[in-house]
């Protein structure tokens, strides 16, 4: 049986946060066709949270719903989808041709491993460049 306290609290939070959630998801969403699904998932999660924790658990409605929205968005899109916005998704193959990472065989090339390795290499390079000249002299490849 549905608890009327949970339903009324859910409706109260929904009315107070619906526009903010829709704006947030629209701004962060990569595909407009996904907006309604994500918003629905956010409010389903809110209802389940109210059922598990009770109606007094949420003190700041907007902060809680935006936290749920941020989590849903990060889970909804894979790492590759998120990285496409910031990192070029092409590599040069053995023949010198530019190839889309997504066109390569998964067995021969792992996109996430390559991207993370490249990011880590840049971080290490930046870290070492901040060191004194005698430290940099030991590593001639920089």
C-alpha positions in Angstrom: 0.0 0.0 0.0 1.2 3.5 -0.9 2.0 5.7 2.1 0.2 9.1 1.6 3.0 10.9 3.5 5.5 9.7 0.9 3.2 10.6 -2.0 2.5 14.1 -0.7 6.2 14.7 0.1 7.2 13.4 -3.4 4.6 15.7 -5.0 5.9 18.7 -3.0 9.5 18.1 -4.0 8.5 17.4 -7.6 6.6 20.7 -7.9 9.4 22.6 -6.3 12.3 21.1 -8.4 10.8 20.0 -11.7 12.0 23.1 -13.7 15.4 23.1 -12.1 15.9 19.4 -12.9 14.7 19.7 -16.4 17.0 22.7 -17.0 20.0 20.9 -15.5 19.4 17.7 -17.5 18.8 19.6 -20.7 22.1 21.5 -20.2 24.1 18.3 -19.4 22.4 15.9 -21.8 24.2 14.9 -25.0 21.1 13.7 -26.8 17.8 15.5 -26.4 15.9 12.2 -26.9 17.3 11.0 -23.6 16.0 13.9 -21.5 12.6 12.6 -20.5 14.0 9.1 -19.7 16.7 10.6 -17.5 14.3 12.9 -15.7 11.9 10.0 -15.1 14.8 7.9 -13.7 15.7 10.8 -11.3 12.2 11.0 -9.9 11.9 7.3 -9.6 15.1 7.3 -7.6 13.7 10.1 -5.4 10.6 8.1 -4.7 12.6 5.0 -3.8 14.8 7.1 -1.5 11.7 8.5 0.3 10.4 4.9 0.7 13.7 3.7 2.1 14.7 6.6 4.3 11.4 8.2 5.2 9.9 11.6 4.4 12.1 13.5 7.0 15.4 12.3 5.4 15.6 15.1 2.8 16.4 18.4 4.3 17.3 20.4 1.2 15.1 19.3 -1.7 17.0 21.0 -4.5 20.4 19.8 -3.4 19.2 16.2 -3.0 17.5 16.1 -6.4 20.4 17.7 -8.2 22.7 15.2 -6.6 20.5 12.4 -7.8 20.5 14.0 -11.3 24.3 14.3 -11.4 24.6 10.6 -10.5 22.0 9.5 -13.1 23.7 11.5 -15.8 27.1 10.1 -15.0 25.7 6.6 -15.1 23.7 7.2 -18.2 26.6 8.1 -20.4 29.7 5.9 -20.8 33.2 7.2 -20.4 33.7 7.1 -24.2 30.6 9.2 -24.8 31.7 11.8 -22.2 35.3 11.9 -23.6 34.2 12.5 -27.1 33.4 16.1 -26.2 37.0 16.8 -24.9 39.4 14.4 -26.6 39.9 13.7 -30.3 38.6 10.3 -31.0 41.0 9.5 -33.8 44.4 7.7 -33.9 47.0 7.2 -36.6 47.3 3.5 -37.6 50.4 1.7 -38.8 49.8 2.9 -42.4 49.7 6.6 -41.3 46.0 7.0 -41.8 43.7 8.7 -39.3 41.2 6.2 -38.0 38.2 6.7 -35.7 38.7 4.9 -32.4 35.2 3.5 -32.5 36.0 1.8 -35.9 38.8 -0.3 -34.4 38.4 -3.8 -33.2 37.7 -4.0 -29.4 40.2 -6.9 -29.1 43.0 -5.0 -30.7 42.5 -1.6 -29.0 40.9 -0.5 -25.8 39.7 3.1 -26.1 39.4 3.7 -22.4 42.9 2.3 -21.7 44.4 4.4 -24.4 42.7 7.6 -23.3 43.5 7.1 -19.7 47.2 6.3 -20.5 47.4 9.5 -22.6 45.9 11.6 -19.8 48.2 10.0 -17.2 51.3 10.6 -19.4 50.4 14.3 -19.8 49.9 14.6 -16.0 53.3 13.0 -15.3 54.9 15.2 -17.9 53.4 18.3 -16.3 54.4 17.2 -12.8 58.1 16.6 -13.9 58.3 19.9 -15.7 57.5 21.7 -12.5 60.6 20.2 -10.8 64.0 21.8 -10.7 66.4 21.6 -13.7 68.6 18.9 -12.1 65.6 16.6 -11.9 64.5 17.3 -15.4 68.1 16.6 -16.6 67.8 13.0 -15.4 64.9 12.5 -17.8 66.0 13.6 -21.3 62.8 12.5 -23.0 60.9 15.6 -21.7 
